[in-house]
Amino acid sequence: MYFIVVKFQVKPASAERFPEEVAEFTAATRAEPGNLWFEWSRSIEDPNEYVLVEAFTDDGAGPHVSSDHFAKGLESMRPHLVSTPKILSRQVDGDGWDAMGELQID
């Protein structure tokens, strides 16, 4: 699977409404057959930073980045961003989340 984490530094004026601005892109991506998850979080240290954690099947990442909604989604974000997003993208073994071995809850 492809595991991707992206950090977005959002303009202070856009920070509160950023989830609404990306809602259409989020819904379209989550509906893709190859999407495993697409989850937004907001930093507790910096209220202007959003973090996107996403994963795709091995065959799902290519169609995602070549989709119409991908290009449209990126353009819809552009006016709300302070800087180029930072990304970590890796192909990893597995097809989903595993239980954390170091912290087991019965």
ABEGO torsion letter per residue (X at the ends): XBBBBBBBBBBAAAAAAAAAAAAAAAAAAAABAABABBBBBBBAABAABBBBBBBBBAAAAAAAAABAAAAAAAAAAAAABABBBBBBBBBBBEAEBBBBAABBBX
